[in-house]
Amino acid sequence: MKLEQLDREIDIIDLISHHNSGVTPVVIDVETTSVEPRKAQLVDVQMSGYDSDHAVSFSGIHAHLLTSLDPALTLVAHNYKYDAHVLSKHNVNLLDRTWRDTMLLGHLIDENRSSHSLDSYVQEYWNDSYKNTFWSKYTSYQEA
């Protein structure tokens, strides 16, 4: 999968227009400074890109652009409650949208899993220890 950093607002708007043309679902994830949503500052947003092998990342200062996503689109997140809370705290209200939460789906499939973290699913299904690699290089997400 290709992860692309978008720095220009016009590029983010273009991607959102692409999604608004009927591409659904739209996957969203936020990176923050804390696991506590009331204390968390929004660092950046990751979002599905132009195809299934493409994802984008952009600064949290552009998160407000997410409100221009078509309300008819389905949004997907892992631990939606956290992401929606942080976005709302930063004046990005997407609570009127249809959401699918992969963490809740994981609980429905197997409540007895030892972990329902996104990391545990990525390691199990794709044998990718991306978090270990990341944290061996950096001490914080902001540093990266």
N, CA, C and O atoms as a GROMACS GRO file, in nm:
protein
  576
    1MET      N    1   0.084  -0.118   0.000
    1MET     CA    2   0.000   0.000   0.000
    1MET      C    3   0.088   0.124   0.000
    1MET      O    4   0.189   0.130   0.070
    2LYS      N    5   0.049   0.219  -0.077
    2LYS     CA    6   0.120   0.346  -0.087
    2LYS      C    7   0.054   0.447   0.007
    2LYS      O    8  -0.067   0.468   0.001
    3LEU      N    9   0.135   0.509   0.095
    3LEU     CA   10   0.087   0.616   0.183
    3LEU      C   11   0.146   0.746   0.132
    3LEU      O   12   0.267   0.762   0.122
    4GLU      N   13   0.058   0.839   0.099
    4GLU     CA   14   0.101   0.968   0.044
    4GLU      C   15   0.068   1.080   0.142
    4GLU      O   16  -0.042   1.086   0.197
    5GLN      N   17   0.164   1.168   0.164
    5GLN     CA   18   0.143   1.285   0.249
    5GLN      C   19   0.088   1.398   0.162
    5GLN      O   20   0.150   1.436   0.063
    6LEU      N   21  -0.029   1.450   0.200
    6LEU     CA   22  -0.087   1.564   0.129
    6LEU      C   23  -0.064   1.688   0.214
    6LEU      O   24  -0.106   1.693   0.330
    7ASP      N   25   0.002   1.787   0.158
    7ASP     CA   26   0.032   1.910   0.230
    7ASP      C   27  -0.052   2.028   0.182
    7ASP      O   28  -0.069   2.127   0.254
    8ARG      N   29  -0.103   2.018   0.061
    8ARG     CA   30  -0.180   2.129   0.006
    8ARG      C   31  -0.330   2.104   0.021
    8ARG      O   32  -0.379   1.996  -0.009
    9GLU      N   33  -0.400   2.206   0.068
    9GLU     CA   34  -0.544   2.195   0.088
    9GLU      C   35  -0.616   2.155  -0.040
    9GLU      O   36  -0.711   2.077  -0.036
   10ILE      N   37  -0.572   2.207  -0.153
   10ILE     CA   38  -0.637   2.175  -0.281
   10ILE      C   39  -0.629   2.026  -0.313
   10ILE      O   40  -0.721   1.972  -0.374
   11ASP      N   41  -0.520   1.959  -0.273
   11ASP     CA   42  -0.507   1.815  -0.297
   11ASP      C   43  -0.603   1.735  -0.208
   11ASP      O   44  -0.656   1.633  -0.251
   12ILE      N   45  -0.624   1.782  -0.087
   12ILE     CA   46  -0.719   1.716   0.003
   12ILE      C   47  -0.861   1.734  -0.049
   12ILE      O   48  -0.941   1.641  -0.047
   13ILE      N   49  -0.892   1.855  -0.094
   13ILE     CA   50  -1.024   1.884  -0.152
   13ILE      C   51  -1.049   1.795  -0.274
   13ILE      O   52  -1.159   1.745  -0.293
   14ASP      N   53  -0.946   1.776  -0.356
   14ASP     CA   54  -0.958   1.691  -0.474
   14ASP      C   55  -0.989   1.547  -0.434
   14ASP      O   56  -1.074   1.482  -0.495
   15LEU      N   57  -0.920   1.497  -0.333
   15LEU     CA   58  -0.946   1.360  -0.286
   15LEU      C   59  -1.088   1.348  -0.231
   15LEU      O   60  -1.158   1.250  -0.258
   16ILE      N   61  -1.131   1.446  -0.154
   16ILE     CA   62  -1.268   1.442  -0.100
   16ILE      C   63  -1.370   1.446  -0.214
   16ILE      O   64  -1.471   1.376  -0.206
   17SER      N   65  -1.345   1.524  -0.317
   17SER     CA   66  -1.434   1.526  -0.434
   17SER      C   67  -1.439   1.389  -0.499
   17SER      O   68  -1.545   1.344  -0.543
   18HIS      N   69  -1.324   1.322  -0.506
   18HIS     CA   70  -1.320   1.186  -0.560
   18HIS      C   71  -1.410   1.094  -0.479
   18HIS      O   72  -1.489   1.018  -0.535
   19HIS      N   73  -1.398   1.101  -0.346
   19HIS     CA   74  -1.484   1.017  -0.261
   19HIS      C   75  -1.631   1.055  -0.276
   19HIS      O   76  -1.718   0.968  -0.275
   20ASN      N   77  -1.659   1.183  -0.289
   20ASN     CA   78  -1.797   1.229  -0.303
   20ASN      C   79  -1.862   1.184  -0.433
   20ASN      O   80  -1.984   1.191  -0.447
   21SER      N   81  -1.782   1.139  -0.528
   21SER     CA   82  -1.838   1.092  -0.654
   21SER      C   83  -1.896   0.951  -0.640
   21SER      O   84  -1.937   0.890  -0.738
   22GLY      N   85  -1.899   0.900  -0.518
   22GLY     CA   86  -1.963   0.772  -0.494
   22GLY      C   87  -1.872   0.664  -0.441
   22GLY      O   88  -1.916   0.550  -0.427
   23VAL      N   89  -1.748   0.696  -0.412
   23VAL     CA   90  -1.655   0.597  -0.358
   23VAL      C   91  -1.688   0.576  -0.210
   23VAL      O   92  -1.677   0.668  -0.130
   24THR      N   93  -1.726   0.457  -0.178
   24THR     CA   94  -1.759   0.428  -0.040
   24THR      C   95  -1.715   0.287  -0.008
   24THR      O   96  -1.717   0.205  -0.100
   25PRO      N   97  -1.677   0.251   0.108
   25PRO     CA   98  -1.668   0.339   0.225
   25PRO      C   99  -1.539   0.422   0.223
   25PRO      O  100  -1.448   0.397   0.145
   26VAL      N  101  -1.535   0.521   0.311
   26VAL     CA  102  -1.418   0.604   0.330
   26VAL      C  103  -1.360   0.570   0.467
   26VAL      O  104  -1.428   0.583   0.569
   27VAL      N  105  -1.235   0.527   0.468
   27VAL     CA  106  -1.170   0.490   0.593
   27VAL      C  107  -1.099   0.612   0.649
   27VAL      O  108  -1.028   0.683   0.577
   28ILE      N  109  -1.119   0.636   0.779
   28ILE     CA  110  -1.059   0.751   0.846
   28ILE      C  111  -0.992   0.705   0.975
   28ILE      O  112  -1.045   0.620   1.047
   29ASP      N  113  -0.876   0.762   1.003
   29ASP     CA  114  -0.806   0.738   1.129
   29ASP      C  115  -0.742   0.870   1.170
   29ASP      O  116  -0.701   0.949   1.086
   30VAL      N  117  -0.733   0.893   1.299
   30VAL     CA  118  -0.666   1.014   1.348
   30VAL      C  119  -0.548   0.974   1.434
   30VAL      O  120  -0.550   0.872   1.503
   31GLU      N  121  -0.446   1.057   1.429
   31GLU     CA  122  -0.330   1.042   1.517
   31GLU      C  123  -0.330   1.162   1.610
   31GLU      O  124  -0.350   1.276   1.568
   32THR      N  125  -0.308   1.134   1.737
   32THR     CA  126  -0.320   1.237   1.839
   32THR      C  127  -0.203   1.231   1.938
   32THR      O  128  -0.115   1.146   1.927
   33THR      N  129  -0.206   1.324   2.033
   33THR     CA  130  -0.099   1.332   2.133
   33THR      C  131  -0.131   1.255   2.259
   33THR      O  132  -0.046   1.247   2.348
   34SER      N  133  -0.250   1.197   2.270
   34SER     CA  134  -0.289   1.128   2.393
   34SER      C  135  -0.395   1.022   2.364
   34SER      O  136  -0.472   1.035   2.269
   35VAL      N  137  -0.398   0.919   2.447
   35VAL     CA  138  -0.504   0.819   2.435
   35VAL      C  139  -0.633   0.866   2.502
   35VAL      O  140  -0.738   0.804   2.486
   36GLU      N  141  -0.625   0.975   2.576
   36GLU     CA  142  -0.743   1.032   2.640
   36GLU      C  143  -0.802   1.140   2.548
   36GLU      O  144  -0.739   1.244   2.529
   37PRO      N  145  -0.920   1.116   2.492
   37PRO     CA  146  -0.972   1.208   2.391
   37PRO      C  147  -0.991   1.351   2.441
   37PRO      O  148  -0.979   1.445   2.362
   38ARG      N  149  -1.019   1.370   2.567
   38ARG     CA  150  -1.037   1.508   2.618
   38ARG      C  151  -0.906   1.586   2.623
   38ARG      O  152  -0.906   1.709   2.618
   39LYS      N  153  -0.794   1.514   2.632
   39LYS     CA  154  -0.663   1.578   2.638
   39LYS      C  155  -0.592   1.579   2.503
   39LYS      O  156  -0.495   1.653   2.483
   40ALA      N  157  -0.639   1.499   2.411
   40ALA     CA  158  -0.569   1.476   2.285
   40ALA      C  159  -0.573   1.596   2.193
   40ALA      O  160  -0.678   1.659   2.174
   41GLN      N  161  -0.458   1.628   2.137
   41GLN     CA  162  -0.449   1.725   2.030
   41GLN      C  163  -0.438   1.648   1.899
   41GLN      O  164  -0.368   1.547   1.892
   42LEU      N  165  -0.507   1.694   1.800
   42LEU     CA  166  -0.509   1.627   1.671
   42LEU      C  167  -0.379   1.656   1.596
   42LEU      O  168  -0.348   1.772   1.568
   43VAL      N  169  -0.305   1.551   1.564
   43VAL     CA  170  -0.178   1.566   1.492
   43VAL      C  171  -0.202   1.554   1.342
   43VAL      O  172  -0.167   1.644   1.266
   44ASP      N  173  -0.263   1.443   1.301
   44ASP     CA  174  -0.295   1.430   1.160
   44ASP      C  175  -0.408   1.331   1.138
   44ASP      O  176  -0.454   1.264   1.230
   45VAL      N  177  -0.449   1.326   1.013
   45VAL     CA  178  -0.560   1.240   0.971
   45VAL      C  179  -0.508   1.150   0.860
   45VAL      O  180  -0.436   1.195   0.771
   46GLN      N  181  -0.546   1.024   0.865
   46GLN     CA  182  -0.522   0.933   0.753
   46GLN      C  183  -0.658   0.900   0.695
   46GLN      O  184  -0.758   0.892   0.765
   47MET      N  185  -0.657   0.880   0.563
   47MET     CA  186  -0.784   0.855   0.494
   47MET      C  187  -0.757   0.767   0.373
   47MET      O  188  -0.649   0.771   0.315
   48SER      N  189  -0.857   0.688   0.336
   48SER     CA  190  -0.842   0.608   0.214
   48SER      C  191  -0.819   0.700   0.095
   48SER      O  192  -0.868   0.813   0.090
   49GLY      N  193  -0.743   0.650   0.001
   49GLY     CA  194  -0.702   0.731  -0.114
   49GLY      C  195  -0.787   0.705  -0.237
   49GLY      O  196  -0.907   0.680  -0.228
   50TYR      N  197  -0.722   0.711  -0.352
   50TYR     CA  198  -0.792   0.700  -0.480
   50TYR      C  199  -0.825   0.556  -0.519
   50TYR      O  200  -0.912   0.534  -0.603
   51ASP      N  201  -0.758   0.459  -0.459
   51ASP     CA  202  -0.791   0.319  -0.485
   51ASP      C  203  -0.752   0.238  -0.363
   51ASP      O  204  -0.702   0.292  -0.264
   52SER      N  205  -0.774   0.107  -0.368
   52SER     CA  206  -0.753   0.022  -0.251
   52SER      C  207  -0.606   0.008  -0.211
   52SER      O  208  -0.578  -0.040  -0.101
   53ASP      N  209  -0.514   0.048  -0.296
   53ASP     CA  210  -0.371   0.041  -0.264
   53ASP      C  211  -0.314   0.179  -0.230
   53ASP      O  212  -0.192   0.198  -0.234
   54HIS      N  213  -0.401   0.272  -0.196
   54HIS     CA  214  -0.357   0.410  -0.174
   54HIS      C  215  -0.423   0.464  -0.048
   54HIS      O  216  -0.543   0.450  -0.028
   55ALA      N  217  -0.342   0.527   0.036
   55ALA     CA  218  -0.394   0.596   0.154
   55ALA      C  219  -0.322   0.730   0.163
   55ALA      O  220  -0.212   0.746   0.110
   56VAL      N  221  -0.386   0.824   0.228
   56VAL     CA  222  -0.324   0.956   0.242
   56VAL      C  223  -0.318   0.996   0.389
   56VAL      O  224  -0.392   0.945   0.473
   57SER      N  225  -0.228   1.086   0.416
   57SER     CA  226  -0.213   1.144   0.548
   57SER      C  227  -0.204   1.294   0.528
   57SER      O  228  -0.138   1.341   0.436
   58PHE      N  229  -0.270   1.369   0.618
   58PHE     CA  230  -0.258   1.514   0.611
   58PHE      C  231  -0.267   1.572   0.751
   58PHE      O  232  -0.322   1.509   0.842
   59SER      N  233  -0.214   1.691   0.767
   59SER     CA  234  -0.208   1.757   0.896
   59SER      C  235  -0.347   1.778   0.955
   59SER      O  236  -0.444   1.802   0.882
   60GLY      N  237  -0.355   1.769   1.086
   60GLY     CA  238  -0.480   1.793   1.156
   60GLY      C  239  -0.537   1.932   1.134
   60GLY      O  240  -0.656   1.954   1.155
   61ILE      N  241  -0.453   2.025   1.092
   61ILE     CA  242  -0.506   2.160   1.067
   61ILE      C  243  -0.602   2.161   0.948
   61ILE      O  244  -0.679   2.256   0.932
   62HIS      N  245  -0.598   2.057   0.866
   62HIS     CA  246  -0.690   2.047   0.753
   62HIS      C  247  -0.809   1.955   0.782
   62HIS      O  248  -0.889   1.928   0.692
   63ALA      N  249  -0.822   1.907   0.903
   63ALA     CA  250  -0.929   1.812   0.937
   63ALA      C  251  -1.067   1.867   0.908
   63ALA      O  252  -1.159   1.791   0.876
   64HIS      N  253  -1.084   1.999   0.917
   64HIS     CA  254  -1.215   2.060   0.891
   64HIS      C  255  -1.267   2.026   0.752
   64HIS      O  256  -1.388   2.030   0.729
   65LEU      N  257  -1.178   1.994   0.659
   65LEU     CA  258  -1.221   1.960   0.523
   65LEU      C  259  -1.304   1.832   0.519
   65LEU      O  260  -1.380   1.810   0.425
   66LEU      N  261  -1.289   1.747   0.621
   66LEU     CA  262  -1.366   1.623   0.626
   66LEU      C  263  -1.517   1.650   0.630
   66LEU      O  264  -1.597   1.565   0.589
   67THR      N  265  -1.557   1.766   0.680
   67THR     CA  266  -1.700   1.797   0.686
   67THR      C  267  -1.761   1.813   0.548
   67THR      O  268  -1.883   1.814   0.534
   68SER      N  269  -1.677   1.826   0.444
   68SER     CA  270  -1.731   1.836   0.308
   68SER      C  271  -1.750   1.698   0.243
   68SER      O  272  -1.791   1.690   0.127
   69LEU      N  273  -1.719   1.591   0.317
   69LEU     CA  274  -1.752   1.457   0.266
   69LEU      C  275  -1.904   1.445   0.258
   69LEU      O  276  -1.976   1.489   0.347
   70ASP      N  277  -1.952   1.385   0.151
   70ASP     CA  278  -2.095   1.367   0.130
   70ASP      C  279  -2.154   1.289   0.249
   70ASP      O  280  -2.105   1.181   0.282
   71PRO      N  281  -2.258   1.342   0.313
   71PRO     CA  282  -2.319   1.272   0.427
   71PRO      C  283  -2.373   1.133   0.392
   71PRO      O  284  -2.397   1.052   0.482
   72ALA      N  285  -2.392   1.105   0.263
   72ALA     CA  286  -2.442   0.973   0.223
   72ALA      C  287  -2.333   0.866   0.225
   72ALA      O  288  -2.363   0.747   0.220
   73LEU      N  289  -2.207   0.908   0.231
   73LEU     CA  290  -2.097   0.811   0.234
   73LEU      C  291  -2.092   0.739   0.368
   73LEU      O  292  -2.127   0.796   0.471
   74THR      N  293  -2.047   0.615   0.366
   74THR     CA  294  -2.023   0.540   0.488
   74THR      C  295  -1.878   0.562   0.529
   74THR      O  296  -1.787   0.548   0.447
   75LEU      N  297  -1.858   0.596   0.656
   75LEU     CA  298  -1.723   0.617   0.709
   75LEU      C  299  -1.686   0.498   0.795
   75LEU      O  300  -1.770   0.443   0.866
   76VAL      N  301  -1.560   0.457   0.790
   76VAL     CA  302  -1.510   0.342   0.864
   76VAL      C  303  -1.393   0.386   0.950
   76VAL      O  304  -1.305   0.459   0.905
   77ALA      N  305  -1.393   0.340   1.075
   77ALA     CA  306  -1.282   0.370   1.166
   77ALA      C  307  -1.266   0.253   1.262
   77ALA      O  308  -1.360   0.175   1.284
   78HIS      N  309  -1.149   0.241   1.319
   78HIS     CA  310  -1.124   0.144   1.425
   78HIS      C  311  -1.129   0.222   1.556
   78HIS      O  312  -1.046   0.309   1.580
   79ASN      N  313  -1.226   0.191   1.638
   79ASN     CA  314  -1.256   0.265   1.762
   79ASN      C  315  -1.312   0.402   1.726
   79ASN      O  316  -1.259   0.506   1.767
   80TYR      N  317  -1.418   0.400   1.651
   80TYR     CA  318  -1.486   0.520   1.603
   80TYR      C  319  -1.515   0.620   1.715
   80TYR      O  320  -1.500   0.741   1.695
   81LYS      N  321  -1.555   0.571   1.831
   81LYS     CA  322  -1.590   0.660   1.941
   81LYS      C  323  -1.476   0.757   1.973
   81LYS      O  324  -1.498   0.876   1.992
   82TYR      N  325  -1.354   0.705   1.977
   82TYR     CA  326  -1.238   0.789   2.005
   82TYR      C  327  -1.216   0.891   1.893
   82TYR      O  328  -1.204   1.010   1.920
   83ASP      N  329  -1.212   0.843   1.768
   83ASP     CA  330  -1.185   0.933   1.656
   83ASP      C  331  -1.291   1.041   1.645
   83ASP      O  332  -1.259   1.158   1.627
   84ALA      N  333  -1.417   1.004   1.657
   84ALA     CA  334  -1.526   1.102   1.647
   84ALA      C  335  -1.519   1.203   1.761
   84ALA      O  336  -1.547   1.321   1.740
   85HIS      N  337  -1.483   1.158   1.880
   85HIS     CA  338  -1.471   1.248   1.995
   85HIS      C  339  -1.359   1.350   1.970
   85HIS      O  340  -1.379   1.470   1.991
   86VAL      N  341  -1.244   1.304   1.925
   86VAL     CA  342  -1.131   1.394   1.901
   86VAL      C  343  -1.165   1.492   1.788
   86VAL      O  344  -1.140   1.612   1.800
   87LEU      N  345  -1.222   1.441   1.680
   87LEU     CA  346  -1.259   1.530   1.570
   87LEU      C  347  -1.360   1.634   1.615
   87LEU      O  348  -1.347   1.752   1.583
   88SER      N  349  -1.460   1.591   1.690
   88SER     CA  350  -1.561   1.684   1.740
   88SER      C  351  -1.499   1.791   1.829
   88SER      O  352  -1.536   1.908   1.820
   89LYS      N  353  -1.405   1.750   1.913
   89LYS     CA  354  -1.334   1.845   2.000
   89LYS      C  355  -1.261   1.951   1.918
   89LYS      O  356  -1.238   2.062   1.965
   90HIS      N  357  -1.224   1.915   1.797
   90HIS     CA  358  -1.154   2.007   1.708
   90HIS      C  359  -1.249   2.067   1.603
   90HIS      O  360  -1.208   2.106   1.494
   91ASN      N  361  -1.378   2.073   1.639
   91ASN     CA  362  -1.482   2.136   1.555
   91ASN      C  363  -1.502   2.069   1.420
   91ASN      O  364  -1.535   2.135   1.321
   92VAL      N  365  -1.482   1.938   1.416
   92VAL     CA  366  -1.509   1.860   1.296
   92VAL      C  367  -1.616   1.759   1.335
   92VAL      O  368  -1.586   1.649   1.383
   93ASN      N  369  -1.740   1.797   1.314
   93ASN     CA  370  -1.851   1.713   1.358
   93ASN      C  371  -1.899   1.624   1.244
   93ASN      O  372  -1.956   1.671   1.146
   94LEU      N  373  -1.874   1.494   1.260
   94LEU     CA  374  -1.918   1.395   1.162
   94LEU      C  375  -2.016   1.297   1.225
   94LEU      O  376  -2.035   1.186   1.175
   95LEU      N  377  -2.077   1.337   1.334
   95LEU     CA  378  -2.166   1.247   1.408
   95LEU      C  379  -2.296   1.217   1.335
   95LEU      O  380  -2.365   1.121   1.369
   96ASP      N  381  -2.330   1.298   1.235
   96ASP     CA  382  -2.453   1.275   1.159
   96ASP      C  383  -2.432   1.176   1.045
   96ASP      O  384  -2.523   1.152   0.966
   97ARG      N  385  -2.313   1.120   1.035
   97ARG     CA  386  -2.278   1.029   0.926
   97ARG      C  387  -2.301   0.884   0.968
   97ARG      O  388  -2.312   0.852   1.086
   98THR      N  389  -2.308   0.798   0.868
   98THR     CA  390  -2.313   0.654   0.893
   98THR      C  391  -2.170   0.605   0.913
   98THR      O  392  -2.085   0.624   0.826
   99TRP      N  393  -2.146   0.543   1.026
   99TRP     CA  394  -2.013   0.492   1.060
   99TRP      C  395  -2.016   0.341   1.075
   99TRP      O  396  -2.118   0.283   1.114
  100ARG      N  397  -1.907   0.279   1.044
  100ARG     CA  398  -1.882   0.138   1.074
  100ARG      C  399  -1.755   0.134   1.157
  100ARG      O  400  -1.653   0.192   1.120
  101ASP      N  401  -1.762   0.065   1.270
  101ASP     CA  402  -1.650   0.058   1.363
  101ASP      C  403  -1.591  -0.082   1.359
  101ASP      O  404  -1.656  -0.178   1.403
  102THR      N  405  -1.469  -0.095   1.307
  102THR     CA  406  -1.407  -0.227   1.295
  102THR      C  407  -1.375  -0.288   1.430
  102THR      O  408  -1.366  -0.411   1.442
  103MET      N  409  -1.356  -0.206   1.533
  103MET     CA  410  -1.333  -0.262   1.667
  103MET      C  411  -1.459  -0.331   1.718
  103MET      O  412  -1.453  -0.441   1.772
  104LEU      N  413  -1.573  -0.265   1.702
  104LEU     CA  414  -1.699  -0.328   1.744
  104LEU      C  415  -1.728  -0.453   1.663
  104LEU      O  416  -1.775  -0.553   1.717
  105LEU      N  417  -1.700  -0.448   1.533
  105LEU     CA  418  -1.720  -0.568   1.451
  105LEU      C  419  -1.632  -0.682   1.499
  105LEU      O  420  -1.675  -0.797   1.501
  106GLY      N  421  -1.509  -0.651   1.538
  106GLY     CA  422  -1.419  -0.753   1.592
  106GLY      C  423  -1.474  -0.817   1.718
  106GLY      O  424  -1.462  -0.938   1.737
  107HIS      N  425  -1.535  -0.736   1.805
  107HIS     CA  426  -1.597  -0.791   1.926
  107HIS      C  427  -1.714  -0.883   1.890
  107HIS      O  428  -1.733  -0.987   1.954
  108LEU      N  429  -1.790  -0.847   1.788
  108LEU     CA  430  -1.903  -0.931   1.748
  108LEU      C  431  -1.857  -1.064   1.690
  108LEU      O  432  -1.921  -1.167   1.710
  109ILE      N  433  -1.745  -1.061   1.618
  109ILE     CA  434  -1.694  -1.184   1.556
  109ILE      C  435  -1.633  -1.276   1.660
  109ILE      O  436  -1.656  -1.397   1.657
  110ASP      N  437  -1.555  -1.221   1.754
  110ASP     CA  438  -1.490  -1.303   1.856
  110ASP      C  439  -1.465  -1.219   1.981
  110ASP      O  440  -1.362  -1.154   1.994
  111GLU      N  441  -1.560  -1.221   2.071
  111GLU     CA  442  -1.550  -1.144   2.194
  111GLU      C  443  -1.434  -1.190   2.281
  111GLU      O  444  -1.386  -1.115   2.366
  112ASN      N  445  -1.387  -1.312   2.262
  112ASN     CA  446  -1.284  -1.370   2.348
  112ASN      C  447  -1.142  -1.351   2.296
  112ASN      O  448  -1.048  -1.409   2.351
  113ARG      N  449  -1.124  -1.273   2.192
  113ARG     CA  450  -0.988  -1.243   2.144
  113ARG      C  451  -0.907  -1.183   2.258
  113ARG      O  452  -0.962  -1.115   2.345
  114SER      N  453  -0.779  -1.207   2.257
  114SER     CA  454  -0.694  -1.147   2.360
  114SER      C  455  -0.678  -0.997   2.338
  114SER      O  456  -0.653  -0.923   2.434
  115SER      N  457  -0.692  -0.952   2.215
  115SER     CA  458  -0.681  -0.808   2.186
  115SER      C  459  -0.769  -0.773   2.068
  115SER      O  460  -0.780  -0.848   1.971
  116HIS      N  461  -0.832  -0.657   2.076
  116HIS     CA  462  -0.912  -0.605   1.966
  116HIS      C  463  -0.847  -0.480   1.906
  116HIS      O  464  -0.913  -0.402   1.837
  117SER      N  465  -0.718  -0.462   1.933
  117SER     CA  466  -0.648  -0.345   1.879
  117SER      C  467  -0.628  -0.363   1.729
  117SER      O  468  -0.622  -0.475   1.679
  118LEU      N  469  -0.617  -0.251   1.660
  118LEU     CA  470  -0.591  -0.256   1.516
  118LEU      C  471  -0.457  -0.325   1.491
  118LEU      O  472  -0.444  -0.402   1.396
  119ASP      N  473  -0.360  -0.297   1.575
  119ASP     CA  474  -0.229  -0.359   1.562
  119ASP      C  475  -0.238  -0.512   1.566
  119ASP      O  476  -0.172  -0.579   1.487
  120SER      N  477  -0.319  -0.566   1.656
  120SER     CA  478  -0.330  -0.712   1.666
  120SER      C  479  -0.390  -0.773   1.539
  120SER      O  480  -0.348  -0.881   1.497
  121TYR      N  481  -0.486  -0.705   1.478
  121TYR     CA  482  -0.544  -0.754   1.352
  121TYR      C  483  -0.443  -0.746   1.237
  121TYR      O  484  -0.433  -0.838   1.157
  122VAL      N  485  -0.370  -0.636   1.230
  122VAL     CA  486  -0.270  -0.620   1.124
  122VAL      C  487  -0.163  -0.728   1.136
  122VAL      O  488  -0.120  -0.785   1.035
  123GLN      N  489  -0.118  -0.756   1.258
  123GLN     CA  490  -0.017  -0.860   1.276
  123GLN      C  491  -0.072  -0.997   1.241
  123GLN      O  492  -0.004  -1.077   1.177
  124GLU      N  493  -0.195  -1.025   1.283
  124GLU     CA  494  -0.253  -1.157   1.259
  124GLU      C  495  -0.283  -1.182   1.112
  124GLU      O  496  -0.248  -1.288   1.060
  125TYR      N  497  -0.347  -1.088   1.045
  125TYR     CA  498  -0.391  -1.111   0.908
  125TYR      C  499  -0.287  -1.078   0.801
  125TYR      O  500  -0.289  -1.137   0.693
  126TRP      N  501  -0.196  -0.986   0.830
  126TRP     CA  502  -0.097  -0.946   0.729
  126TRP      C  503   0.046  -0.967   0.776
  126TRP      O  504   0.140  -0.932   0.704
  127ASN      N  505   0.065  -1.023   0.896
  127ASN     CA  506   0.198  -1.050   0.949
  127ASN      C  507   0.288  -0.927   0.939
  127ASN      O  508   0.405  -0.935   0.901
  128ASP      N  509   0.232  -0.813   0.975
  128ASP     CA  510   0.302  -0.685   0.964
  128ASP      C  511   0.316  -0.624   1.103
  128ASP      O  512   0.217  -0.587   1.166
  129SER      N  513   0.439  -0.614   1.150
  129SER     CA  514   0.462  -0.555   1.283
  129SER      C  515   0.502  -0.408   1.270
  129SER      O  516   0.602  -0.363   1.326
  130TYR      N  517   0.420  -0.335   1.195
  130TYR     CA  518   0.450  -0.194   1.166
  130TYR      C  519   0.470  -0.110   1.291
  130TYR      O  520   0.552  -0.019   1.292
  131LYS      N  521   0.394  -0.140   1.396
  131LYS     CA  522   0.407  -0.059   1.518
  131LYS      C  523   0.542  -0.080   1.585
  131LYS      O  524   0.602   0.015   1.634
  132ASN      N  525   0.590  -0.202   1.587
  132ASN     CA  526   0.723  -0.228   1.645
  132ASN      C  527   0.830  -0.153   1.567
  132ASN      O  528   0.921  -0.094   1.625
  133THR      N  529   0.819  -0.155   1.435
  133THR     CA  530   0.914  -0.083   1.350
  133THR      C  531   0.907   0.067   1.378
  133THR      O  532   1.010   0.134   1.392
  134PHE      N  533   0.785   0.119   1.385
  134PHE     CA  534   0.766   0.263   1.409
  134PHE      C  535   0.826   0.305   1.542
  134PHE      O  536   0.904   0.400   1.548
  135TRP      N  537   0.790   0.234   1.650
  135TRP     CA  538   0.835   0.274   1.783
  135TRP      C  539   0.984   0.246   1.807
  135TRP      O  540   1.042   0.299   1.902
  136SER      N  541   1.046   0.163   1.724
  136SER     CA  542   1.191   0.146   1.736
  136SER      C  543   1.266   0.266   1.678
  136SER      O  544   1.383   0.288   1.709
  137LYS      N  545   1.197   0.345   1.593
  137LYS     CA  546   1.258   0.462   1.531
  137LYS      C  547   1.224   0.592   1.603
  137LYS      O  548   1.306   0.684   1.609
  138TYR      N  549   1.104   0.601   1.659
  138TYR     CA  550   1.054   0.728   1.712
  138TYR      C  551   1.007   0.713   1.856
  138TYR      O  552   0.970   0.603   1.899
  139THR      N  553   1.008   0.823   1.930
  139THR     CA  554   0.956   0.821   2.067
  139THR      C  555   0.816   0.881   2.076
  139THR      O  556   0.748   0.864   2.177
  140SER      N  557   0.773   0.951   1.968
  140SER     CA  558   0.638   1.006   1.967
  140SER      C  559   0.591   1.018   1.823
  140SER      O  560   0.672   1.020   1.730
  141TYR      N  561   0.460   1.027   1.806
  141TYR     CA  562   0.407   1.041   1.670
  141TYR      C  563   0.447   1.177   1.612
  141TYR      O  564   0.474   1.188   1.493
  142GLN      N  565   0.452   1.280   1.697
  142GLN     CA  566   0.490   1.412   1.649
  142GLN      C  567   0.633   1.412   1.595
  142GLN      O  568   0.663   1.480   1.497
  143GLU      N  569   0.722   1.334   1.659
  143GLU     CA  570   0.860   1.325   1.613
  143GLU      C  571   0.868   1.268   1.471
  143GLU      O  572   0.949   1.311   1.390
  144ALA      N  573   0.783   1.170   1.444
  144ALA     CA  574   0.784   1.107   1.312
  144ALA      C  575   0.740   1.205   1.206
  144ALA      O  576   0.735   1.170   1.088
   0.00000   0.00000   0.00000
